[in-house]
Amino acid sequence: MLKFIRPMFPTLVEVPPTGDNWIHEIKYDGYRT
């Protein structure tokens, strides 16, 4: 059985992170779950 993984909560920021380790996708049609 897998151990519990604590969920990450979103943080509101003014500018998205930058760098080669980040990928951003614009999603216009609703929510991704």
PyMOL commands that place a pseudoatom at each C-alpha (Angstrom):
pseudoatom trace, name=CA, resn=MET, resi=1, chain=A, elem=C, hetatm=0, pos=[0.000, 0.000, 0.000]
pseudoatom trace, name=CA, resn=LEU, resi=2, chain=A, elem=C, hetatm=0, pos=[1.255, 3.476, -0.870]
pseudoatom trace, name=CA, resn=LYS, resi=3, chain=A, elem=C, hetatm=0, pos=[1.963, 5.904, 1.930]
pseudoatom trace, name=CA, resn=PHE, resi=4, chain=A, elem=C, hetatm=0, pos=[-0.127, 9.061, 2.244]
pseudoatom trace, name=CA, resn=ILE, resi=5, chain=A, elem=C, hetatm=0, pos=[0.993, 11.927, -0.009]
pseudoatom trace, name=CA, resn=ARG, resi=6, chain=A, elem=C, hetatm=0, pos=[-0.015, 15.334, 1.313]
pseudoatom trace, name=CA, resn=PRO, resi=7, chain=A, elem=C, hetatm=0, pos=[-1.707, 17.420, -1.439]
pseudoatom trace, name=CA, resn=MET, resi=8, chain=A, elem=C, hetatm=0, pos=[-0.092, 20.620, -2.635]
pseudoatom trace, name=CA, resn=PHE, resi=9, chain=A, elem=C, hetatm=0, pos=[-2.254, 23.707, -2.312]
pseudoatom trace, name=CA, resn=PRO, resi=10, chain=A, elem=C, hetatm=0, pos=[-2.207, 26.435, -4.987]
pseudoatom trace, name=CA, resn=THR, resi=11, chain=A, elem=C, hetatm=0, pos=[-0.525, 29.756, -4.289]
pseudoatom trace, name=CA, resn=LEU, resi=12, chain=A, elem=C, hetatm=0, pos=[-1.632, 32.970, -5.988]
pseudoatom trace, name=CA, resn=VAL, resi=13, chain=A, elem=C, hetatm=0, pos=[1.300, 34.801, -7.597]
pseudoatom trace, name=CA, resn=GLU, resi=14, chain=A, elem=C, hetatm=0, pos=[1.610, 37.853, -9.847]
pseudoatom trace, name=CA, resn=VAL, resi=15, chain=A, elem=C, hetatm=0, pos=[3.952, 36.205, -12.393]
pseudoatom trace, name=CA, resn=PRO, resi=16, chain=A, elem=C, hetatm=0, pos=[4.257, 32.493, -13.246]
pseudoatom trace, name=CA, resn=PRO, resi=17, chain=A, elem=C, hetatm=0, pos=[7.579, 30.763, -12.514]
pseudoatom trace, name=CA, resn=THR, resi=18, chain=A, elem=C, hetatm=0, pos=[10.213, 30.746, -15.247]
pseudoatom trace, name=CA, resn=GLY, resi=19, chain=A, elem=C, hetatm=0, pos=[13.021, 28.396, -16.169]
pseudoatom trace, name=CA, resn=ASP, resi=20, chain=A, elem=C, hetatm=0, pos=[13.598, 25.183, -18.066]
pseudoatom trace, name=CA, resn=ASN, resi=21, chain=A, elem=C, hetatm=0, pos=[11.896, 23.043, -15.392]
pseudoatom trace, name=CA, resn=TRP, resi=22, chain=A, elem=C, hetatm=0, pos=[8.474, 24.678, -15.880]
pseudoatom trace, name=CA, resn=ILE, resi=23, chain=A, elem=C, hetatm=0, pos=[5.867, 24.057, -18.586]
pseudoatom trace, name=CA, resn=HIS, resi=24, chain=A, elem=C, hetatm=0, pos=[2.732, 26.225, -18.775]
pseudoatom trace, name=CA, resn=GLU, resi=25, chain=A, elem=C, hetatm=0, pos=[-0.465, 25.445, -20.664]
pseudoatom trace, name=CA, resn=ILE, resi=26, chain=A, elem=C, hetatm=0, pos=[-3.302, 27.907, -21.262]
pseudoatom trace, name=CA, resn=LYS, resi=27, chain=A, elem=C, hetatm=0, pos=[-6.689, 26.225, -20.775]
pseudoatom trace, name=CA, resn=TYR, resi=28, chain=A, elem=C, hetatm=0, pos=[-9.733, 28.179, -21.949]
pseudoatom trace, name=CA, resn=ASP, resi=29, chain=A, elem=C, hetatm=0, pos=[-12.531, 25.598, -21.731]
pseudoatom trace, name=CA, resn=GLY, resi=30, chain=A, elem=C, hetatm=0, pos=[-12.980, 24.939, -18.015]
pseudoatom trace, name=CA, resn=TYR, resi=31, chain=A, elem=C, hetatm=0, pos=[-11.275, 23.114, -15.208]
pseudoatom trace, name=CA, resn=ARG, resi=32, chain=A, elem=C, hetatm=0, pos=[-8.739, 20.318, -15.282]
pseudoatom trace, name=CA, resn=THR, resi=33, chain=A, elem=C, hetatm=0, pos=[-9.101, 17.777, -12.482]
for i in range(1, 33): cmd.bond("trace and resi %d" % i, "trace and resi %d" % (i + 1))
show_as sticks, trace
zoom trace
